[in-house]
Amino acid sequence: VQLVESGGGLVQPGGSLRLSCATSGLIFTIYEMGWYRQAPGKQRELVAVITWDGNTNYADSVKGRFTISRDNAKNTVYLEMNSLSSEDTAVYSCNAHNSRLNIDYWGQGTQVTVSS
């Protein structure tokens, strides 16, 4: 199983980025997909999750600015991030979760840095 994130980088405050997480080796549609982030010196936190049929949930800190989506045909999950601020600087990781099977898979993470 592989989860490969891409799309991170350096962006100015107020800017936007789109992260992608391409998966392989798993039955994508039986997994809830999520984006997590971990800033230096802080614990990893949930950013957004999406169920196989498109139901979403967001951390309060990103509501209205971030959008999670998935393309089940491409086995890929996305995170559209707008109005970025320095507080969004973190390593963003993709997660595939199936509670019934008690399985979690993680990507290696992609760095997002918001700075002028």
Secondary structure, DSSP 8 states (H G I E B T S, - for coil): -EEEEE--EEE-TT--EEEEEEEESS-GGGSEEEEEEE-TTS--EEEEEE-TTS-EEE-TTTTTTEEEEEETTTTEEEEEE-S--GGG-EEEEEEEEETTTTEEEE---EEEEE--
